[in-house]
Amino acid sequence: MDDDALPLFRPAMQGFRWDAVAHQPYKQDGSAPFKDISRQVLFQQDNLACELRYFEMDPAGYSTLEQHEHTHAVMILRGRGACLVDRTVQAVKPFDLITIPAWTWHQFRAAPTEALGFLCMVNSQRDRPRLPTDDDLAALKRDPAIARFMSTT
Ligand code: MN
């Protein structure tokens, strides 16, 4: 978004939406590695080196399991769920802070009956995510806690 077009004040609306912020549900088909997740880019300006996005998953939704060189700084804003960061599965609640270092596997999953929403700060210039191979998945699932996390639907 070019800075001239960015209003100085954008009121929050009902349901974790913001005025003048596009709500972008991710397109998904049967093979998509994510489920029922949407993105709203809150801040993205030429004179900022980072972006702030709000992601939300419907109950039982999940983000893509991925890794990349860039890092994420996350604050949970809504709901309940769990995240995997590296080899750790952690239950999360509003206002928890999560650091996702470079080249660590990470995924967010909403609780079965509750949406999960979080703010995610990220570099504007960043590499593309890498998805797990079958071998990567098998290695992760050798840890029972990770296997349980990944089978939550
Ligand atoms: Mn990521």
Backbone and ligand atoms as CSV (ligand in chain L), in Angstrom:
chain,resi,resn,atom,element,x,y,z
A,1,MET,N,N,0.863,-1.202,0.000
A,1,MET,CA,C,0.000,0.000,0.000
A,1,MET,C,C,0.890,1.239,0.000
A,2,ASP,N,N,0.574,2.215,-0.844
A,2,ASP,CA,C,1.451,3.391,-0.863
A,2,ASP,C,C,1.031,4.347,0.247
A,3,ASP,N,N,2.008,5.019,0.818
A,3,ASP,CA,C,1.769,5.772,2.044
A,3,ASP,C,C,0.678,6.830,1.887
A,4,ASP,N,N,0.608,7.423,0.686
A,4,ASP,CA,C,-0.397,8.469,0.478
A,4,ASP,C,C,-1.801,7.912,0.655
A,5,ALA,N,N,-1.953,6.621,0.373
A,5,ALA,CA,C,-3.287,6.032,0.398
A,5,ALA,C,C,-3.666,5.541,1.793
A,6,LEU,N,N,-2.700,5.545,2.721
A,6,LEU,CA,C,-2.988,4.963,4.035
A,6,LEU,C,C,-3.624,6.012,4.949
A,7,PRO,N,N,-4.880,5.806,5.349
A,7,PRO,CA,C,-5.507,6.771,6.266
A,7,PRO,C,C,-4.753,6.801,7.588
A,8,LEU,N,N,-4.744,7.956,8.222
A,8,LEU,CA,C,-4.030,8.078,9.502
A,8,LEU,C,C,-4.737,7.314,10.605
A,9,PHE,N,N,-6.054,7.196,10.486
A,9,PHE,CA,C,-6.809,6.517,11.530
A,9,PHE,C,C,-7.805,5.574,10.880
A,10,ARG,N,N,-7.744,4.312,11.291
A,10,ARG,CA,C,-8.660,3.311,10.739
A,10,ARG,C,C,-9.345,2.604,11.898
A,11,PRO,N,N,-10.591,2.940,12.140
A,11,PRO,CA,C,-11.261,2.381,13.318
A,11,PRO,C,C,-11.398,0.861,13.254
A,12,ALA,N,N,-11.328,0.245,14.422
A,12,ALA,CA,C,-11.674,-1.172,14.538
A,12,ALA,C,C,-13.173,-1.314,14.345
A,13,MET,N,N,-13.572,-2.417,13.736
A,13,MET,CA,C,-14.984,-2.723,13.576
A,13,MET,C,C,-15.287,-3.993,14.367
A,14,GLN,N,N,-16.516,-4.447,14.281
A,14,GLN,CA,C,-16.891,-5.678,14.970
A,14,GLN,C,C,-16.093,-6.870,14.440
A,15,GLY,N,N,-15.795,-7.811,15.305
A,15,GLY,CA,C,-15.300,-9.107,14.861
A,15,GLY,C,C,-13.887,-9.108,14.324
A,16,PHE,N,N,-12.998,-8.292,14.896
A,16,PHE,CA,C,-11.591,-8.294,14.484
A,16,PHE,C,C,-11.434,-7.965,12.999
A,17,ARG,N,N,-12.169,-6.939,12.596
A,17,ARG,CA,C,-11.998,-6.345,11.273
A,17,ARG,C,C,-11.665,-4.871,11.477
A,18,TRP,N,N,-11.049,-4.278,10.457
A,18,TRP,CA,C,-10.678,-2.872,10.526
A,18,TRP,C,C,-11.128,-2.157,9.267
A,19,ASP,N,N,-11.526,-0.899,9.469
A,19,ASP,CA,C,-11.930,-0.069,8.354
A,19,ASP,C,C,-10.761,0.075,7.373
A,20,ALA,N,N,-11.028,-0.020,6.105
A,20,ALA,CA,C,-10.036,0.172,5.039
A,20,ALA,C,C,-8.943,-0.900,5.037
A,21,VAL,N,N,-9.199,-2.037,5.659
A,21,VAL,CA,C,-8.268,-3.170,5.612
A,21,VAL,C,C,-8.976,-4.335,4.920
A,22,ALA,N,N,-8.388,-4.833,3.849
A,22,ALA,CA,C,-9.014,-5.929,3.099
A,22,ALA,C,C,-8.943,-7.227,3.897
A,23,HIS,N,N,-10.044,-7.939,3.932
A,23,HIS,CA,C,-10.100,-9.259,4.568
A,23,HIS,C,C,-9.821,-10.282,3.483
A,24,GLN,N,N,-8.746,-11.045,3.638
A,24,GLN,CA,C,-8.295,-11.949,2.577
A,24,GLN,C,C,-8.313,-13.400,3.043
A,25,PRO,N,N,-9.428,-14.098,2.808
A,25,PRO,CA,C,-9.418,-15.534,3.112
A,25,PRO,C,C,-8.444,-16.226,2.157
A,26,TYR,N,N,-7.659,-17.156,2.663
A,26,TYR,CA,C,-6.761,-17.904,1.779
A,26,TYR,C,C,-7.601,-18.873,0.959
A,27,LYS,N,N,-7.312,-18.917,-0.320
A,27,LYS,CA,C,-8.012,-19.894,-1.155
A,27,LYS,C,C,-7.502,-21.284,-0.769
A,28,GLN,N,N,-8.397,-22.239,-0.727
A,28,GLN,CA,C,-7.937,-23.580,-0.390
A,28,GLN,C,C,-8.668,-24.619,-1.209
A,29,ASP,N,N,-7.958,-25.671,-1.533
A,29,ASP,CA,C,-8.607,-26.838,-2.115
A,29,ASP,C,C,-8.220,-28.026,-1.237
A,30,GLY,N,N,-8.560,-29.216,-1.664
A,30,GLY,CA,C,-8.333,-30.385,-0.821
A,30,GLY,C,C,-6.881,-30.592,-0.427
A,31,SER,N,N,-5.950,-30.113,-1.258
A,31,SER,CA,C,-4.540,-30.395,-1.002
A,31,SER,C,C,-3.831,-29.245,-0.288
A,32,ALA,N,N,-4.556,-28.174,0.021
A,32,ALA,CA,C,-3.913,-27.016,0.650
A,32,ALA,C,C,-3.343,-27.405,2.015
A,33,PRO,N,N,-2.158,-26.880,2.350
A,33,PRO,CA,C,-1.537,-27.237,3.638
A,33,PRO,C,C,-2.031,-26.368,4.789
A,34,PHE,N,N,-3.108,-25.613,4.562
A,34,PHE,CA,C,-3.683,-24.770,5.617
A,34,PHE,C,C,-5.192,-24.951,5.567
A,35,LYS,N,N,-5.894,-24.440,6.589
A,35,LYS,CA,C,-7.347,-24.635,6.627
A,35,LYS,C,C,-8.026,-23.462,7.313
A,36,ASP,N,N,-8.998,-22.866,6.636
A,36,ASP,CA,C,-9.893,-21.867,7.234
A,36,ASP,C,C,-9.130,-20.739,7.923
A,37,ILE,N,N,-8.245,-20.104,7.168
A,37,ILE,CA,C,-7.444,-19.015,7.719
A,37,ILE,C,C,-7.581,-17.785,6.826
A,38,SER,N,N,-7.600,-16.633,7.453
A,38,SER,CA,C,-7.677,-15.378,6.701
A,38,SER,C,C,-6.557,-14.450,7.149
A,39,ARG,N,N,-6.236,-13.495,6.280
A,39,ARG,CA,C,-5.167,-12.538,6.550
A,39,ARG,C,C,-5.696,-11.126,6.353
A,40,GLN,N,N,-5.329,-10.229,7.253
A,40,GLN,CA,C,-5.570,-8.800,7.064
A,40,GLN,C,C,-4.229,-8.087,7.279
A,41,VAL,N,N,-3.777,-7.372,6.280
A,41,VAL,CA,C,-2.508,-6.644,6.400
A,41,VAL,C,C,-2.821,-5.273,7.008
A,42,LEU,N,N,-2.376,-5.076,8.245
A,42,LEU,CA,C,-2.723,-3.861,8.986
A,42,LEU,C,C,-1.772,-2.714,8.648
A,43,PHE,N,N,-0.484,-3.016,8.569
A,43,PHE,CA,C,0.522,-2.009,8.227
A,43,PHE,C,C,1.472,-2.581,7.193
A,44,GLN,N,N,1.610,-1.843,6.085
A,44,GLN,CA,C,2.539,-2.236,5.013
A,44,GLN,C,C,2.836,-0.945,4.261
A,45,GLN,N,N,3.990,-0.367,4.547
A,45,GLN,CA,C,4.314,0.936,3.997
A,45,GLN,C,C,5.740,0.911,3.453
A,46,ASP,N,N,5.974,1.711,2.423
A,46,ASP,CA,C,7.313,1.745,1.802
A,46,ASP,C,C,8.381,2.186,2.793
A,47,ASN,N,N,8.028,3.021,3.744
A,47,ASN,CA,C,9.036,3.545,4.679
A,47,ASN,C,C,9.116,2.747,5.980
A,48,LEU,N,N,8.501,1.575,6.001
A,48,LEU,CA,C,8.640,0.669,7.147
A,48,LEU,C,C,9.346,-0.600,6.677
A,49,ALA,N,N,10.279,-1.085,7.463
A,49,ALA,CA,C,11.012,-2.298,7.088
A,49,ALA,C,C,10.254,-3.559,7.473
A,50,CYS,N,N,9.140,-3.392,8.187
A,50,CYS,CA,C,8.354,-4.558,8.577
A,50,CYS,C,C,6.890,-4.348,8.230
A,51,GLU,N,N,6.147,-5.426,8.328
A,51,GLU,CA,C,4.694,-5.390,8.131
A,51,GLU,C,C,4.034,-5.988,9.355
A,52,LEU,N,N,2.818,-5.531,9.619
A,52,LEU,CA,C,2.036,-6.134,10.694
A,52,LEU,C,C,0.757,-6.678,10.094
A,53,ARG,N,N,0.543,-7.983,10.315
A,53,ARG,CA,C,-0.636,-8.641,9.764
A,53,ARG,C,C,-1.459,-9.246,10.900
A,54,TYR,N,N,-2.748,-9.408,10.651
A,54,TYR,CA,C,-3.607,-10.136,11.590
A,54,TYR,C,C,-4.119,-11.383,10.877
A,55,PHE,N,N,-3.823,-12.535,11.445
A,55,PHE,CA,C,-4.292,-13.809,10.902
A,55,PHE,C,C,-5.357,-14.376,11.826
A,56,GLU,N,N,-6.345,-14.987,11.233
A,56,GLU,CA,C,-7.359,-15.629,12.065
A,56,GLU,C,C,-7.769,-16.961,11.457
A,57,MET,N,N,-7.830,-17.955,12.321
A,57,MET,CA,C,-8.295,-19.268,11.908
A,57,MET,C,C,-9.654,-19.530,12.534
A,58,ASP,N,N,-10.565,-20.102,11.789
A,58,ASP,CA,C,-11.836,-20.560,12.346
A,58,ASP,C,C,-11.553,-21.715,13.306
A,59,PRO,N,N,-12.538,-22.092,14.123
A,59,PRO,CA,C,-12.340,-23.276,14.968
A,59,PRO,C,C,-11.825,-24.454,14.127
A,60,ALA,N,N,-10.812,-25.127,14.639
A,60,ALA,CA,C,-10.182,-26.282,13.966
A,60,ALA,C,C,-9.363,-25.902,12.734
A,61,GLY,N,N,-9.244,-24.623,12.445
A,61,GLY,CA,C,-8.408,-24.198,11.322
A,61,GLY,C,C,-6.935,-24.211,11.705
A,62,TYR,N,N,-6.075,-24.159,10.700
A,62,TYR,CA,C,-4.642,-24.139,10.991
A,62,TYR,C,C,-3.871,-23.428,9.883
A,63,SER,N,N,-2.708,-22.912,10.279
A,63,SER,CA,C,-1.815,-22.260,9.320
A,63,SER,C,C,-0.904,-23.314,8.685
A,64,THR,N,N,-0.184,-22.898,7.680
A,64,THR,CA,C,0.755,-23.802,7.000
A,64,THR,C,C,1.923,-24.144,7.913
A,65,LEU,N,N,2.264,-25.411,7.982
A,65,LEU,CA,C,3.495,-25.829,8.648
A,65,LEU,C,C,4.647,-25.496,7.697
A,66,GLU,N,N,5.564,-24.644,8.145
A,66,GLU,CA,C,6.599,-24.134,7.239
A,66,GLU,C,C,7.819,-23.690,8.025
A,67,GLN,N,N,8.874,-23.390,7.284
A,67,GLN,CA,C,10.053,-22.748,7.860
A,67,GLN,C,C,10.653,-21.831,6.805
A,68,HIS,N,N,11.443,-20.863,7.256
A,68,HIS,CA,C,12.060,-19.886,6.343
A,68,HIS,C,C,13.136,-19.133,7.103
A,69,GLU,N,N,13.901,-18.359,6.335
A,69,GLU,CA,C,15.000,-17.622,6.964
A,69,GLU,C,C,14.483,-16.452,7.815
A,70,HIS,N,N,13.410,-15.797,7.351
A,70,HIS,CA,C,12.933,-14.642,8.116
A,70,HIS,C,C,12.254,-15.090,9.418
A,71,THR,N,N,12.154,-14.179,10.354
A,71,THR,CA,C,11.589,-14.500,11.661
A,71,THR,C,C,10.203,-13.857,11.793
A,72,HIS,N,N,9.426,-14.371,12.740
A,72,HIS,CA,C,8.110,-13.797,13.049
A,72,HIS,C,C,8.093,-13.373,14.514
A,73,ALA,N,N,7.397,-12.277,14.786
A,73,ALA,CA,C,7.092,-11.861,16.152
A,73,ALA,C,C,5.571,-11.835,16.269
A,74,VAL,N,N,5.032,-12.659,17.152
A,74,VAL,CA,C,3.586,-12.920,17.183
A,74,VAL,C,C,2.995,-12.556,18.542
A,75,MET,N,N,1.826,-11.942,18.526
A,75,MET,CA,C,1.022,-11.772,19.746
A,75,MET,C,C,-0.374,-12.325,19.484
A,76,ILE,N,N,-0.787,-13.260,20.333
A,76,ILE,CA,C,-2.148,-13.799,20.226
A,76,ILE,C,C,-3.137,-12.697,20.636
A,77,LEU,N,N,-4.188,-12.535,19.852
A,77,LEU,CA,C,-5.190,-11.509,20.170
A,77,LEU,C,C,-6.539,-12.091,20.536
A,78,ARG,N,N,-6.838,-13.272,20.069
A,78,ARG,CA,C,-8.199,-13.779,20.252
A,78,ARG,C,C,-8.195,-15.299,20.327
A,79,GLY,N,N,-9.020,-15.837,21.200
A,79,GLY,CA,C,-9.333,-17.262,21.158
A,79,GLY,C,C,-8.323,-18.151,21.850
A,80,ARG,N,N,-8.391,-19.406,21.474
A,80,ARG,CA,C,-7.551,-20.432,22.065
A,80,ARG,C,C,-7.019,-21.337,20.968
A,81,GLY,N,N,-5.890,-21.943,21.253
A,81,GLY,CA,C,-5.329,-22.887,20.310
A,81,GLY,C,C,-3.964,-23.322,20.772
A,82,ALA,N,N,-3.148,-23.755,19.838
A,82,ALA,CA,C,-1.801,-24.204,20.157
A,82,ALA,C,C,-0.894,-23.848,18.999
A,83,CYS,N,N,0.388,-23.761,19.310
A,83,CYS,CA,C,1.364,-23.563,18.240
A,83,CYS,C,C,2.520,-24.529,18.418
A,84,LEU,N,N,3.096,-24.851,17.279
A,84,LEU,CA,C,4.353,-25.603,17.242
A,84,LEU,C,C,5.439,-24.623,16.825
A,85,VAL,N,N,6.501,-24.538,17.618
A,85,VAL,CA,C,7.678,-23.756,17.229
A,85,VAL,C,C,8.893,-24.633,17.471
A,86,ASP,N,N,9.588,-24.945,16.401
A,86,ASP,CA,C,10.719,-25.861,16.445
A,86,ASP,C,C,10.207,-27.231,16.908
A,87,ARG,N,N,10.576,-27.694,18.100
A,87,ARG,CA,C,10.105,-28.995,18.588
A,87,ARG,C,C,9.134,-28.838,19.755
A,88,THR,N,N,8.659,-27.633,19.993
A,88,THR,CA,C,7.828,-27.367,21.164
A,88,THR,C,C,6.387,-27.085,20.768
A,89,VAL,N,N,5.457,-27.800,21.406
A,89,VAL,CA,C,4.034,-27.537,21.246
A,89,VAL,C,C,3.569,-26.775,22.479
A,90,GLN,N,N,2.894,-25.664,22.259
A,90,GLN,CA,C,2.521,-24.784,23.359
A,90,GLN,C,C,1.061,-24.351,23.191
A,91,ALA,N,N,0.256,-24.509,24.242
A,91,ALA,CA,C,-1.093,-23.939,24.229
A,91,ALA,C,C,-0.963,-22.423,24.302
A,92,VAL,N,N,-1.836,-21.712,23.586
A,92,VAL,CA,C,-1.741,-20.243,23.571
A,92,VAL,C,C,-3.081,-19.596,23.873
A,93,LYS,N,N,-3.000,-18.388,24.433
A,93,LYS,CA,C,-4.176,-17.600,24.818
A,93,LYS,C,C,-3.886,-16.133,24.511
A,94,PRO,N,N,-4.914,-15.295,24.565
A,94,PRO,CA,C,-4.705,-13.896,24.209
A,94,PRO,C,C,-3.548,-13.238,24.963
A,95,PHE,N,N,-2.786,-12.466,24.202
A,95,PHE,CA,C,-1.659,-11.626,24.640
A,95,PHE,C,C,-0.382,-12.409,24.886
A,96,ASP,N,N,-0.388,-13.716,24.717
A,96,ASP,CA,C,0.875,-14.450,24.729
A,96,ASP,C,C,1.752,-13.958,23.576
A,97,LEU,N,N,3.055,-13.946,23.806
A,97,LEU,CA,C,4.027,-13.527,22.794
A,97,LEU,C,C,4.821,-14.745,22.330
A,98,ILE,N,N,5.013,-14.865,21.041
A,98,ILE,CA,C,5.702,-16.029,20.475
A,98,ILE,C,C,6.765,-15.548,19.486
A,99,THR,N,N,7.973,-15.997,19.694
A,99,THR,CA,C,9.074,-15.695,18.780
A,99,THR,C,C,9.332,-16.915,17.908
A,100,ILE,N,N,9.363,-16.706,16.626
A,100,ILE,CA,C,9.649,-17.799,15.705
A,100,ILE,C,C,10.974,-17.482,15.007
A,101,PRO,N,N,12.057,-18.136,15.468
A,101,PRO,CA,C,13.380,-17.847,14.903
A,101,PRO,C,C,13.516,-18.361,13.468
A,102,ALA,N,N,14.598,-17.969,12.833
A,102,ALA,CA,C,14.889,-18.422,11.472
A,102,ALA,C,C,14.982,-19.949,11.417
A,103,TRP,N,N,14.466,-20.514,10.347
A,103,TRP,CA,C,14.594,-21.941,10.042
A,103,TRP,C,C,14.067,-22.847,11.150
A,104,THR,N,N,12.969,-22.437,11.761
A,104,THR,CA,C,12.291,-23.348,12.691
A,104,THR,C,C,10.913,-23.677,12.110
A,105,TRP,N,N,10.528,-24.934,12.229
A,105,TRP,CA,C,9.177,-25.328,11.830
A,105,TRP,C,C,8.184,-24.618,12.723
A,106,HIS,N,N,7.096,-24.133,12.130
A,106,HIS,CA,C,6.063,-23.483,12.946
A,106,HIS,C,C,4.694,-23.650,12.308
A,107,GLN,N,N,3.712,-23.752,13.178
A,107,GLN,CA,C,2.318,-23.873,12.747
A,107,GLN,C,C,1.422,-23.446,13.898
A,108,PHE,N,N,0.296,-22.817,13.552
A,108,PHE,CA,C,-0.728,-22.441,14.544
A,108,PHE,C,C,-1.981,-23.243,14.260
A,109,ARG,N,N,-2.625,-23.694,15.336
A,109,ARG,CA,C,-3.883,-24.425,15.196
A,109,ARG,C,C,-4.911,-23.881,16.182
A,110,ALA,N,N,-6.089,-23.550,15.670
A,110,ALA,CA,C,-7.180,-23.105,16.543
A,110,ALA,C,C,-7.746,-24.300,17.292
A,111,ALA,N,N,-8.280,-24.045,18.479
A,111,ALA,CA,C,-8.963,-25.098,19.233
A,111,ALA,C,C,-10.175,-25.573,18.431
A,112,PRO,N,N,-10.644,-26.806,18.704
A,112,PRO,CA,C,-11.757,-27.365,17.916
A,112,PRO,C,C,-13.013,-26.498,17.939
A,113,THR,N,N,-13.229,-25.793,19.038
A,113,THR,CA,C,-14.483,-25.031,19.161
A,113,THR,C,C,-14.248,-23.536,19.276
A,114,GLU,N,N,-13.024,-23.085,19.010
A,114,GLU,CA,C,-12.754,-21.662,19.191
A,114,GLU,C,C,-11.808,-21.136,18.120
A,115,ALA,N,N,-12.119,-19.956,17.611
A,115,ALA,CA,C,-11.230,-19.318,16.633
A,115,ALA,C,C,-9.929,-18.928,17.312
A,116,LEU,N,N,-8.897,-18.709,16.522
A,116,LEU,CA,C,-7.609,-18.237,17.033
A,116,LEU,C,C,-7.128,-17.109,16.131
A,117,GLY,N,N,-6.863,-15.951,16.746
A,117,GLY,CA,C,-6.388,-14.812,15.957
A,117,GLY,C,C,-5.106,-14.257,16.547
A,118,PHE,N,N,-4.179,-13.844,15.686
A,118,PHE,CA,C,-2.923,-13.308,16.187
A,118,PHE,C,C,-2.352,-12.237,15.262
A,119,LEU,N,N,-1.600,-11.328,15.885
A,119,LEU,CA,C,-0.818,-10.348,15.140
A,119,LEU,C,C,0.514,-10.980,14.796
A,120,CYS,N,N,1.012,-10.722,13.608
A,120,CYS,CA,C,2.316,-11.261,13.196
A,120,CYS,C,C,3.119,-10.153,12.521
A,121,MET,N,N,4.264,-9.819,13.129
A,121,MET,CA,C,5.174,-8.840,12.544
A,121,MET,C,C,6.248,-9.575,11.754
A,122,VAL,N,N,6.564,-9.043,10.594
A,122,VAL,CA,C,7.474,-9.751,9.690
A,122,VAL,C,C,8.234,-8.728,8.848
A,123,ASN,N,N,9.442,-9.069,8.419
A,123,ASN,CA,C,10.192,-8.191,7.508
A,123,ASN,C,C,9.414,-7.972,6.211
A,124,SER,N,N,9.492,-6.772,5.674
A,124,SER,CA,C,8.869,-6.526,4.369
A,124,SER,C,C,9.554,-7.345,3.282
A,125,GLN,N,N,10.877,-7.363,3.313
A,125,GLN,CA,C,11.658,-8.167,2.359
A,125,GLN,C,C,11.940,-9.499,3.023
A,126,ARG,N,N,11.434,-10.573,2.443
A,126,ARG,CA,C,11.615,-11.865,3.104
A,126,ARG,C,C,11.635,-13.003,2.089
A,127,ASP,N,N,12.236,-14.094,2.509
A,127,ASP,CA,C,12.310,-15.261,1.634
A,127,ASP,C,C,10.990,-16.020,1.654
A,128,ARG,N,N,10.817,-16.877,0.684
A,128,ARG,CA,C,9.586,-17.676,0.597
A,128,ARG,C,C,9.662,-18.866,1.557
A,129,PRO,N,N,8.527,-19.240,2.150
A,129,PRO,CA,C,8.527,-20.387,3.069
A,129,PRO,C,C,8.881,-21.698,2.367
A,130,ARG,N,N,9.472,-22.586,3.136
A,130,ARG,CA,C,9.743,-23.950,2.683
A,130,ARG,C,C,8.772,-24.876,3.406
A,131,LEU,N,N,8.141,-25.764,2.642
A,131,LEU,CA,C,7.186,-26.717,3.226
A,131,LEU,C,C,7.909,-28.016,3.565
A,132,PRO,N,N,7.398,-28.780,4.531
A,132,PRO,CA,C,8.072,-30.016,4.922
A,132,PRO,C,C,7.972,-31.098,3.846
A,133,THR,N,N,9.043,-31.852,3.709
A,133,THR,CA,C,9.003,-33.060,2.869
A,133,THR,C,C,8.353,-34.175,3.689
A,134,ASP,N,N,8.081,-35.299,3.055
A,134,ASP,CA,C,7.545,-36.456,3.787
A,134,ASP,C,C,8.517,-36.883,4.891
A,135,ASP,N,N,9.816,-36.808,4.592
A,135,ASP,CA,C,10.819,-37.163,5.607
A,135,ASP,C,C,10.784,-36.190,6.787
A,136,ASP,N,N,10.649,-34.907,6.486
A,136,ASP,CA,C,10.547,-33.908,7.561
A,136,ASP,C,C,9.340,-34.207,8.455
A,137,LEU,N,N,8.203,-34.513,7.809
A,137,LEU,CA,C,6.975,-34.795,8.569
A,137,LEU,C,C,7.157,-36.029,9.447
A,138,ALA,N,N,7.758,-37.064,8.871
A,138,ALA,CA,C,7.967,-38.294,9.637
A,138,ALA,C,C,8.860,-38.025,10.843
A,139,ALA,N,N,9.905,-37.220,10.640
A,139,ALA,CA,C,10.817,-36.898,11.746
A,139,ALA,C,C,10.081,-36.115,12.839
A,140,LEU,N,N,9.253,-35.160,12.445
A,140,LEU,CA,C,8.503,-34.378,13.430
A,140,LEU,C,C,7.548,-35.266,14.219
A,141,LYS,N,N,6.878,-36.173,13.498
A,141,LYS,CA,C,5.843,-36.998,14.135
A,141,LYS,C,C,6.414,-38.076,15.048
A,142,ARG,N,N,7.718,-38.246,15.011
A,142,ARG,CA,C,8.310,-39.194,15.958
A,142,ARG,C,C,8.153,-38.700,17.394
A,143,ASP,N,N,7.991,-37.411,17.545
A,143,ASP,CA,C,7.699,-36.842,18.868
A,143,ASP,C,C,6.193,-36.934,19.104
A,144,PRO,N,N,5.761,-37.700,20.135
A,144,PRO,CA,C,4.314,-37.922,20.337
A,144,PRO,C,C,3.518,-36.628,20.504
A,145,ALA,N,N,4.106,-35.642,21.171
A,145,ALA,CA,C,3.374,-34.381,21.377
A,145,ALA,C,C,3.156,-33.661,20.038
A,146,ILE,N,N,4.148,-33.745,19.170
A,146,ILE,CA,C,4.015,-33.102,17.864
A,146,ILE,C,C,3.022,-33.882,17.004
A,147,ALA,N,N,3.073,-35.217,17.077
A,147,ALA,CA,C,2.126,-36.044,16.327
A,147,ALA,C,C,0.687,-35.738,16.756
A,148,ARG,N,N,0.484,-35.601,18.064
A,148,ARG,CA,C,-0.845,-35.263,18.587
A,148,ARG,C,C,-1.289,-33.903,18.073
A,149,PHE,N,N,-0.391,-32.933,18.154
A,149,PHE,CA,C,-0.680,-31.572,17.684
A,149,PHE,C,C,-1.095,-31.595,16.214
A,150,MET,N,N,-0.341,-32.345,15.403
A,150,MET,CA,C,-0.586,-32.322,13.966
A,150,MET,C,C,-1.832,-33.105,13.572
A,151,SER,N,N,-2.307,-33.963,14.447
A,151,SER,CA,C,-3.513,-34.736,14.108
A,151,SER,C,C,-4.778,-34.077,14.645
A,152,THR,N,N,-4.629,-32.956,15.343
A,152,THR,CA,C,-5.794,-32.209,15.817
A,152,THR,C,C,-6.539,-31.654,14.617
A,153,THR,N,N,-7.815,-31.900,14.559
A,153,THR,CA,C,-8.575,-31.331,13.433
A,153,THR,C,C,-9.796,-30.596,13.927
L,1,MN,MN,MN,5.921,-18.403,8.642
